[in-house]
Amino acid sequence: MEDKPDNSKIIEYLFDPEISEILAELESGSKESSYLASKSGISEDALKNKLSYLLKHDFVKQTNEDGKIIYTADAEKLGKVMENSSNFDTAIDGLTHMDSYLN
């Protein structure tokens, strides 16, 4: 049985400020792990940990080129999640729930 991604969890990751910044960097193409970690102000291990769920489900791909870890976003796969408006219902519900605690 294939381990399918949880769309609400994917949306949660996409709305995470650090992950969305990393994905924005990947929009223009593949980037080295060291560059992304430096840009985000985190270690390369922390970067891999933050991207782990997206890596597991191939929304982000990791390759090794000349001993360097390279990350690439699968824009088509990410786009499909973003196109499905029902995915945003979960995100909006989560934000509304968080907002109720703040007020």
QUIMO-V487137 format. One record per residue. N is the residue number from 1. PSI is psi in whole degrees, 0 to 359 (NA if undefined). D_FIRST is the distance of its C-alpha to the first C-alpha in whole Angstrom. Layout:
n,psi,d_first
N,PSI,D_FIRST
N,PSI,D_FIRST
This chain:
n,psi,d_first
1,130,0
2,138,4
3,97,6
4,145,9
5,147,12
6,111,15
7,323,18
8,326,20
9,322,19
10,314,20
11,318,23
12,317,24
13,320,24
14,332,26
15,353,28
16,127,29
17,318,32
18,318,32
19,319,28
20,326,30
21,319,33
22,314,31
23,325,29
24,321,32
25,324,33
26,349,30
27,324,31
28,2,34
29,179,32
30,147,31
31,149,32
32,146,33
33,317,31
34,322,35
35,312,36
36,319,34
37,315,34
38,315,38
39,325,38
40,349,36
41,30,38
42,168,35
43,164,34
44,326,32
45,318,29
46,323,30
47,311,29
48,320,25
49,317,25
50,326,25
51,0,23
52,315,20
53,320,18
54,325,19
55,316,19
56,325,15
57,17,14
58,26,17
59,332,19
60,138,22
61,145,22
62,128,23
63,167,25
64,116,28
65,118,32
66,41,35
67,5,33
68,139,33
69,128,30
70,133,29
71,141,27
72,134,26
73,141,25
74,90,23
75,323,25
76,315,24
77,318,20
78,321,22
79,322,25
80,321,22
81,317,21
82,328,25
83,333,26
84,101,24
85,334,27
86,337,25
87,329,23
88,338,27
89,317,27
90,316,25
91,317,27
92,318,30
93,318,30
94,317,29
95,321,32
96,318,34
97,315,33
98,320,34
99,325,37
100,330,38
101,327,38
102,332,41
103,NA,43
